[in-house]
Amino acid sequence: SALAYVIDPTLFTTQKMYIDVETISPVNFGHTVADWRHRGIEMEPNVNVCVDVDSERFLRLYQERLMAGEVS
């Protein structure tokens, strides 16, 4: 998905969001944390999060790239 985004970002719908990494809790240490409902975190968005993909176009791009690599 990351490479597809670089090739054609219009395949994806993104949303700016603040994401942080848990570093205190021994249970959730290392987990990424997002405030999807915009409750409690009043931080400036720092990441574009993919929230949807045009799956038909994505699969077509994937297949085209695989076929382009075939050796006759």
Order of alpha helices (4+ residues) and beta strands (2+ residues): alpha-beta-beta-beta-beta-alpha
